[in-house]
Amino acid sequence: MKIILKKDIEKVGRAGEIVDVKPGFARNYLIPSGNAVLATKGNLKVYEMEQKRAEQRLSQEKVVSQALADKLAQVSVTATVQVGEEDKVFGAVTSQEIAGLLAEQGFDIDRRKIVLDEPLKALGVYDVPIKIHPEVTATIKVWVVRD
């Protein structure tokens, strides 16, 4: 039985794929749970229209994200930290602090989009990537300076 998957199903397929499964699995589980629909001509047309809309929406989001990335490439933020002897930093600069510094400059960026492998624990200038969109990444400069 051919069906169109609405959601990713492990060992069956990904959302949007047309797959062939056993009739009992489709009738008793996939279709009643809302995870799939029959692959009829009408459902195929609906699926194609939804795919086109989704592609248009993603391309528009990508354009907006690229414009934001271009603005963020110009941005530089300064984090002041307390330091001890031999320039040893007390604490660290985290993605949450960077998000707060960006908010002060008018950029509303979620802290989870700021890609830090580990918090910044030394004085200096760092290039910090920000994942705005799955295909668009911006880089800002973060200056960690003494208080």
BELNORQUI-V164380 format. One record per backbone hydrogen bond with DSSP energy under -0.5 kcal/mol. NH is the residue of the N-H (numbers start at 1). CO is the residue of the C=O. Records with the same first field share a line. If there is no record, write none. Layout:
NH->CO  CO
This chain:
3->19
4->37
5->3  17
6->35
7->35
9->13
12->9
13->9
16->5
17->14
19->3  17
21->1  19
26->22
27->23
28->24
29->25
30->25
31->26
33->29
34->31
35->30
36->30
37->4
39->2
40->38
44->40
45->41
46->42
47->43
48->44
49->45
50->46
51->47
52->48
53->49
54->50
55->51
56->52
57->53
58->54
59->55
60->56
61->57
62->58
63->59
64->60
65->61
66->62
67->63
68->64
69->65
70->66
71->67
72->68
73->69
74->71
75->72
77->141
79->143
80->78
81->145
84->88
87->84
88->85
89->87  121
90->82
91->89
93->120
94->92
98->94
99->95
100->96
101->97
102->98
103->99
104->100
105->101  102
106->103
107->102
108->106
109->107
113->110
114->111
115->113  129
116->114
120->93
121->119
124->144
126->142
128->126  140
129->115  127
130->138
131->113
132->130  136
133->136
136->133
138->130
140->128
141->75
142->126
143->77  141
144->124  142
145->79  143
147->81
